Amino acid sequence: MALGSRILPSPERADQRLLERLRTLPVSNVSDNMQRSHGTNLEPIHRGGRMVGTAFTVRMRPGDNLMVHKAIDMAAPGDVIVVDAGGALENALIGELMAGWARKRGVAGFVIDGAIRDSEALSEGDFPVYAAGVTHRGPYKDGPGEINVVVCVAGMVVRPGDLVAGDHDGVVAIPAEETERVIAAAEAQNRKEQAALAAIEAGTWDRSWVDGALKARGCDPAG
């Protein structure tokens, strides 16, 4: 297969139990436990709802969606199609029709470092679509492109088989070999934050750390 125009074998899919645990967690908790360095600021186009799944990756020539069509036909139920289009916004890579077909096939969502169209229709639904922008101009369908290769999406490296999670704060990808550790740490943080929310409601939230941090930096907290 020629470099730049190839389809590699599909990745091993994530354990369903891990995906269900991940589904209960805010993306911010996951990101905090990856040194706050493994996420994107791609915008959610859809109305609401969380996205979790196994990364099914596509890299292609900006403005061309031939390999995205192929990825939809290849992806397994629960896969998230992650598209590296170099952030180009001149041509839309998917729209209402492709999103509808992907949803029918059980795809868990799209993460696209590029543009989409039919944004009004997509924004009224709950099928997860994250993208860098919107344009009315359609794509080319000539290739080249690659499927199931390592991609970089808005600064986030994603490998086939990584776990991908998204909510209205954005998207994060967890390396497959780190999923158990990261999810367990995020669960612990989420429990801590729920306890803090309860303390806020009760008026007992401990704020002494703020003055402590100021003192440690040579600042008199009393002013």
GITA-V152617 format. One record per pair of residues at least 12 apart in sequence whose ideal C-beta (glycine too) atoms are under 10 Angstrom apart, sorted by sequence separation. I is the first residue (numbers start at 1). J is the second residue. If there is no record, write none. Layout:
{{I & J} {I & J}}
//
This chain:
{{27 & 39} {58 & 70} {71 & 83} {98 & 110} {110 & 122} {119 & 131} {122 & 134} {148 & 160} {150 & 162} {162 & 174} {163 & 175} {174 & 186} {58 & 71} {68 & 81} {81 & 94} {116 & 129} {147 & 160} {148 & 161} {158 & 171} {162 & 175} {163 & 176} {57 & 71} {58 & 72} {116 & 130} {117 & 131} {119 & 133} {120 & 134} {156 & 170} {158 & 172} {159 & 173} {161 & 175} {162 & 176} {172 & 186} {56 & 71} {68 & 83} {116 & 131} {119 & 134} {156 & 171} {158 & 173} {161 & 176} {162 & 177} {163 & 178} {56 & 72} {58 & 74} {67 & 83} {94 & 110} {115 & 131} {116 & 132} {118 & 134} {119 & 135} {154 & 170} {156 & 172} {157 & 173} {158 & 174} {159 & 175} {160 & 176} {161 & 177} {162 & 178} {163 & 179} {58 & 75} {68 & 85} {81 & 98} {93 & 110} {99 & 116} {110 & 127} {111 & 128} {112 & 129} {113 & 130} {114 & 131} {115 & 132} {116 & 133} {117 & 134} {119 & 136} {154 & 171} {156 & 173} {158 & 175} {159 & 176} {162 & 179} {56 & 74} {65 & 83} {67 & 85} {94 & 112} {98 & 116} {100 & 118} {109 & 127} {110 & 128} {111 & 129} {112 & 130} {113 & 131} {114 & 132} {115 & 133} {116 & 134} {117 & 135} {118 & 136} {153 & 171} {157 & 175} {159 & 177} {161 & 179} {165 & 183} {56 & 75} {93 & 112} {98 & 117} {99 & 118} {108 & 127} {109 & 128} {110 & 129} {111 & 130} {112 & 131} {113 & 132} {114 & 133} {115 & 134} {116 & 135} {117 & 136} {163 & 182} {56 & 76} {65 & 85} {92 & 112} {93 & 113} {94 & 114} {96 & 116} {98 & 118} {107 & 127} {108 & 128} {109 & 129} {110 & 130} {111 & 131} {112 & 132} {113 & 133} {115 & 135} {117 & 137} {153 & 173} {163 & 183} {54 & 75} {64 & 85} {81 & 102} {93 & 114} {94 & 115} {95 & 116} {96 & 117} {97 & 118} {100 & 121} {107 & 128} {109 & 130} {110 & 131} {112 & 133} {114 & 135} {115 & 136} {117 & 138} {132 & 153} {165 & 186} {53 & 75} {54 & 76} {56 & 78} {57 & 79} {62 & 84} {63 & 85} {72 & 94} {92 & 114} {93 & 115} {94 & 116} {95 & 117} {96 & 118} {99 & 121} {100 & 122} {103 & 125} {115 & 137} {117 & 139} {132 & 154} {151 & 173} {27 & 50} {53 & 76} {56 & 79} {57 & 80} {58 & 81} {59 & 82} {60 & 83} {62 & 85} {63 & 86} {79 & 102} {91 & 114} {92 & 115} {93 & 116} {94 & 117} {95 & 118} {96 & 119} {99 & 122} {103 & 126} {130 & 153} {131 & 154} {26 & 50} {27 & 51} {53 & 77} {54 & 78} {55 & 79} {56 & 80} {57 & 81} {58 & 82} {59 & 83} {60 & 84} {61 & 85} {62 & 86} {64 & 88} {69 & 93} {90 & 114} {91 & 115} {92 & 116} {93 & 117} {94 & 118} {95 & 119} {96 & 120} {97 & 121} {103 & 127} {115 & 139} {130 & 154} {25 & 50} {27 & 52} {53 & 78} {54 & 79} {55 & 80} {56 & 81} {57 & 82} {58 & 83} {59 & 84} {60 & 85} {61 & 86} {62 & 87} {63 & 88} {68 & 93} {69 & 94} {87 & 112} {88 & 113} {89 & 114} {90 & 115} {92 & 117} {96 & 121} {100 & 125} {102 & 127} {103 & 128} {114 & 139} {24 & 50} {52 & 78} {53 & 79} {54 & 80} {55 & 81} {56 & 82} {57 & 83} {58 & 84} {59 & 85} {60 & 86} {62 & 88} {63 & 89} {65 & 91} {67 & 93} {68 & 94} {72 & 98} {79 & 105} {81 & 107} {87 & 113} {88 & 114} {89 & 115} {91 & 117} {92 & 118} {95 & 121} {96 & 122} {99 & 125} {103 & 129} {23 & 50} {25 & 52} {53 & 80} {55 & 82} {56 & 83} {57 & 84} {58 & 85} {59 & 86} {61 & 88} {62 & 89} {63 & 90} {64 & 91} {65 & 92} {72 & 99} {75 & 102} {79 & 106} {80 & 107} {81 & 108} {82 & 109} {83 & 110} {84 & 111} {85 & 112} {86 & 113} {87 & 114} {88 & 115} {89 & 116} {92 & 119} {95 & 122} {100 & 127} {102 & 129} {22 & 50} {23 & 51} {24 & 52} {52 & 80} {53 & 81} {54 & 82} {62 & 90} {63 & 91} {65 & 93} {73 & 101} {77 & 105} {78 & 106} {79 & 107} {80 & 108} {81 & 109} {82 & 110} {83 & 111} {84 & 112} {85 & 113} {86 & 114} {87 & 115} {94 & 122} {99 & 127} {23 & 52} {51 & 80} {53 & 82} {62 & 91} {63 & 92} {64 & 93} {65 & 94} {69 & 98} {72 & 101} {73 & 102} {76 & 105} {77 & 106} {78 & 107} {79 & 108} {80 & 109} {81 & 110} {82 & 111} {83 & 112} {84 & 113} {85 & 114} {96 & 125} {99 & 128} {22 & 52} {23 & 53} {63 & 93} {65 & 95} {68 & 98} {72 & 102} {75 & 105} {76 & 106} {77 & 107} {78 & 108} {79 & 109} {80 & 110} {81 & 111} {82 & 112} {83 & 113} {84 & 114} {85 & 115} {99 & 129} {21 & 52} {22 & 53} {62 & 93} {71 & 102} {72 & 103} {74 & 105} {75 & 106} {76 & 107} {77 & 108} {80 & 111} {81 & 112} {82 & 113} {83 & 114} {96 & 127} {98 & 129} {20 & 52} {69 & 101} {72 & 104} {73 & 105} {75 & 107} {76 & 108} {19 & 52} {60 & 93} {65 & 98} {72 & 105} {75 & 108} {18 & 52} {19 & 53} {68 & 102} {95 & 129} {130 & 164} {19 & 54} {58 & 93} {72 & 107} {94 & 129} {71 & 107} {128 & 164} {130 & 166} {94 & 131} {129 & 166} {14 & 52} {72 & 110} {93 & 131} {113 & 151} {128 & 166} {130 & 168} {14 & 53} {15 & 54} {71 & 110} {92 & 131} {93 & 132} {113 & 152} {114 & 153} {128 & 167} {13 & 53} {14 & 54} {111 & 151} {113 & 153} {114 & 154} {130 & 170} {13 & 54} {14 & 55} {92 & 133} {95 & 136} {98 & 139} {112 & 153} {113 & 154} {130 & 171} {12 & 54} {40 & 82} {68 & 110} {89 & 131} {92 & 134} {93 & 135} {111 & 153} {112 & 154} {113 & 155} {11 & 54} {13 & 56} {89 & 132} {90 & 133} {92 & 135} {95 & 138} {111 & 154} {113 & 156} {128 & 171} {10 & 54} {11 & 55} {68 & 112} {88 & 132} {89 & 133} {91 & 135} {92 & 136} {95 & 139} {11 & 56} {42 & 87} {87 & 132} {88 & 133} {89 & 134} {90 & 135} {91 & 136} {92 & 137} {93 & 138} {94 & 139} {111 & 156} {113 & 158} {10 & 56} {11 & 57} {68 & 114} {85 & 131} {86 & 132} {87 & 133} {89 & 135} {91 & 137} {92 & 138} {93 & 139} {65 & 112} {83 & 130} {85 & 132} {88 & 135} {90 & 137} {91 & 138} {92 & 139} {111 & 158} {80 & 128} {81 & 129} {82 & 130} {83 & 131} {89 & 137} {91 & 139} {8 & 57} {45 & 94} {65 & 114} {90 & 139} {91 & 140} {64 & 114} {80 & 130} {7 & 58} {56 & 107} {62 & 113} {63 & 114} {56 & 108} {58 & 110} {62 & 114} {63 & 115} {46 & 99} {53 & 106} {62 & 115} {111 & 164} {45 & 99} {53 & 107} {54 & 108} {57 & 111} {58 & 112} {59 & 113} {60 & 114} {85 & 139} {4 & 59} {5 & 60} {53 & 108} {109 & 164} {111 & 166} {4 & 60} {5 & 61} {52 & 108} {53 & 109} {55 & 111} {108 & 164} {109 & 165} {110 & 166} {4 & 61} {51 & 108} {52 & 109} {109 & 166} {50 & 108} {51 & 109} {53 & 111} {108 & 166} {19 & 78} {50 & 109} {51 & 110} {111 & 170} {7 & 67} {49 & 109} {51 & 111} {85 & 145} {111 & 171} {5 & 66} {6 & 67} {84 & 145} {5 & 67} {16 & 78} {83 & 145} {84 & 146} {109 & 171} {111 & 173} {7 & 70} {13 & 76} {46 & 109} {7 & 71} {10 & 74} {13 & 77} {14 & 78} {46 & 110} {10 & 75} {11 & 76} {13 & 78} {14 & 79} {44 & 109} {45 & 110} {84 & 149} {87 & 152} {10 & 76} {13 & 79} {81 & 147} {84 & 150} {85 & 151} {86 & 152} {87 & 153} {7 & 74} {45 & 112} {84 & 151} {86 & 153} {87 & 154} {11 & 79} {42 & 110} {83 & 151} {84 & 152} {85 & 153} {87 & 155} {10 & 79} {42 & 111} {82 & 151} {84 & 153} {42 & 112} {69 & 139} {83 & 153} {84 & 154} {40 & 111} {42 & 113} {45 & 116} {68 & 139} {82 & 153} {42 & 114} {63 & 135} {69 & 141} {75 & 147} {84 & 156} {40 & 113} {43 & 116} {45 & 118} {46 & 119} {65 & 138} {66 & 139} {68 & 141} {70 & 143} {74 & 147} {84 & 157} {45 & 119} {63 & 137} {65 & 139} {66 & 140} {67 & 141} {71 & 145} {74 & 148} {82 & 156} {84 & 158} {45 & 120} {47 & 122} {48 & 123} {51 & 126} {53 & 128} {63 & 138} {64 & 139} {65 & 140} {66 & 141} {70 & 145} {83 & 158} {45 & 121} {46 & 122} {47 & 123} {49 & 125} {50 & 126} {51 & 127} {52 & 128} {63 & 139} {64 & 140} {65 & 141} {66 & 142} {67 & 143} {69 & 145} {71 & 147} {82 & 158} {45 & 122} {46 & 123} {47 & 124} {48 & 125} {49 & 126} {51 & 128} {62 & 139} {63 & 140} {64 & 141} {65 & 142} {66 & 143} {67 & 144} {68 & 145} {70 & 147} {71 & 148} {82 & 159} {44 & 122} {45 & 123} {46 & 124} {47 & 125} {48 & 126} {49 & 127} {50 & 128} {51 & 129} {61 & 139} {62 & 140} {64 & 142} {65 & 143} {66 & 144} {67 & 145} {80 & 158} {82 & 160} {44 & 123} {46 & 125} {47 & 126} {49 & 128} {51 & 130} {60 & 139} {61 & 140} {63 & 142} {64 & 143} {66 & 145} {67 & 146} {68 & 147} {45 & 125} {46 & 126} {47 & 127} {48 & 128} {60 & 140} {64 & 144} {65 & 145} {67 & 147} {82 & 162} {46 & 127} {47 & 128} {61 & 142} {64 & 145} {79 & 160} {45 & 127} {46 & 128} {61 & 143} {79 & 161} {80 & 162} {82 & 164} {45 & 128} {46 & 129} {60 & 143} {61 & 144} {80 & 163} {81 & 164} {44 & 128} {45 & 129} {46 & 130} {60 & 144} {61 & 145} {80 & 164} {44 & 129} {45 & 130} {59 & 144} {60 & 145} {79 & 164} {80 & 165} {43 & 129} {44 & 130} {45 & 131} {59 & 145} {60 & 146} {80 & 166} {42 & 129} {43 & 130} {44 & 131} {58 & 145} {59 & 146} {60 & 147} {42 & 130} {43 & 131} {45 & 133} {58 & 146} {59 & 147} {19 & 108} {41 & 130} {42 & 131} {43 & 132} {45 & 134} {57 & 146} {58 & 147} {59 & 148} {82 & 171} {40 & 130} {42 & 132} {43 & 133} {57 & 147} {58 & 148} {59 & 149} {41 & 132} {42 & 133} {43 & 134} {56 & 147} {57 & 148} {58 & 149} {59 & 150} {60 & 151} {80 & 171} {82 & 173} {40 & 132} {56 & 148} {57 & 149} {59 & 151} {55 & 148} {57 & 150} {58 & 151} {59 & 152} {80 & 173} {57 & 151} {59 & 153} {55 & 151} {57 & 153} {55 & 153} {57 & 158} {56 & 158} {57 & 159} {58 & 160} {55 & 158} {57 & 160} {55 & 159} {56 & 160} {57 & 161} {55 & 160} {56 & 161} {57 & 162} {54 & 160} {55 & 161} {54 & 161} {55 & 162} {57 & 164} {54 & 162} {55 & 163} {56 & 164} {54 & 163} {55 & 164} {53 & 163} {54 & 164} {42 & 153} {52 & 163} {53 & 164} {40 & 152} {42 & 154} {52 & 164} {53 & 165} {40 & 153} {41 & 154} {42 & 155} {51 & 164} {52 & 165} {53 & 166} {40 & 154} {41 & 155} {42 & 156} {51 & 165} {52 & 166} {39 & 154} {40 & 155} {41 & 156} {50 & 165} {51 & 166} {52 & 167} {39 & 155} {40 & 156} {50 & 166} {51 & 167} {57 & 173} {38 & 155} {39 & 156} {49 & 166} {50 & 167} {37 & 155} {38 & 156} {40 & 158} {49 & 167} {50 & 168} {55 & 173} {37 & 156} {38 & 157} {48 & 167} {49 & 168} {55 & 174} {38 & 158} {46 & 166} {48 & 168} {51 & 171} {47 & 168} {55 & 176} {44 & 166} {46 & 168} {54 & 176} {44 & 167} {38 & 162} {42 & 166} {44 & 168} {43 & 168} {44 & 169} {39 & 165} {40 & 166} {44 & 170} {39 & 166} {43 & 170} {44 & 171} {41 & 169} {42 & 170} {43 & 171} {41 & 170} {42 & 171} {39 & 169} {40 & 170} {41 & 171} {39 & 170} {40 & 171} {39 & 171} {40 & 172} {30 & 163} {38 & 171} {39 & 172} {40 & 173} {31 & 165} {38 & 172} {39 & 173} {30 & 165} {38 & 173} {29 & 165} {36 & 172} {38 & 174} {10 & 147} {11 & 148} {30 & 167} {38 & 175} {5 & 143} {6 & 144} {7 & 145} {8 & 146} {9 & 147} {10 & 148} {27 & 165} {31 & 169} {34 & 172} {4 & 143} {5 & 144} {6 & 145} {7 & 146} {8 & 147} {9 & 148} {26 & 165} {27 & 166} {28 & 167} {30 & 169} {31 & 170} {33 & 172} {34 & 173} {4 & 144} {5 & 145} {6 & 146} {7 & 147} {8 & 148} {25 & 165} {27 & 167} {31 & 171} {32 & 172} {34 & 174} {38 & 178} {3 & 144} {4 & 145} {5 & 146} {6 & 147} {7 & 148} {8 & 149} {22 & 163} {26 & 167} {27 & 168} {28 & 169} {31 & 172} {33 & 174} {34 & 175} {2 & 144} {4 & 146} {6 & 148} {7 & 149} {22 & 164} {23 & 165} {25 & 167} {26 & 168} {27 & 169} {28 & 170} {30 & 172} {3 & 146} {6 & 149} {22 & 165} {26 & 169} {27 & 170} {29 & 172} {30 & 173} {31 & 174} {2 & 146} {19 & 163} {23 & 167} {27 & 171} {28 & 172} {30 & 174} {34 & 178} {38 & 182} {1 & 146} {4 & 149} {18 & 163} {19 & 164} {27 & 172} {33 & 178} {3 & 149} {19 & 165} {14 & 161} {34 & 181} {11 & 159} {12 & 160} {13 & 161} {14 & 162} {15 & 163} {33 & 181} {34 & 182} {11 & 160} {12 & 161} {14 & 163} {33 & 182} {10 & 160} {11 & 161} {14 & 164} {22 & 172} {33 & 183} {9 & 160} {10 & 161} {11 & 162} {31 & 182} {33 & 184} {34 & 185} {8 & 160} {22 & 174} {30 & 182} {33 & 185} {34 & 186} {29 & 182} {30 & 183} {32 & 185} {33 & 186} {29 & 183} {32 & 186} {33 & 187} {30 & 185} {31 & 186} {33 & 188} {18 & 174} {29 & 185} {30 & 186} {33 & 189} {22 & 179} {25 & 182} {29 & 186} {30 & 187} {32 & 189} {18 & 176} {21 & 179} {25 & 183} {28 & 186} {29 & 187} {32 & 190} {21 & 180} {24 & 183} {27 & 186} {29 & 188} {30 & 189} {14 & 174} {19 & 179} {22 & 182} {26 & 186} {29 & 189} {30 & 190} {15 & 176} {18 & 179} {22 & 183} {25 & 186} {28 & 189} {29 & 190} {32 & 193} {14 & 176} {18 & 180} {21 & 183} {24 & 186} {25 & 187} {28 & 190} {29 & 191} {21 & 184} {24 & 187} {26 & 189} {29 & 192} {12 & 176} {15 & 179} {18 & 182} {19 & 183} {22 & 186} {25 & 189} {26 & 190} {29 & 193} {11 & 176} {14 & 179} {15 & 180} {18 & 183} {21 & 186} {22 & 187} {25 & 190} {28 & 193} {17 & 183} {21 & 187} {24 & 190} {26 & 193}}
//
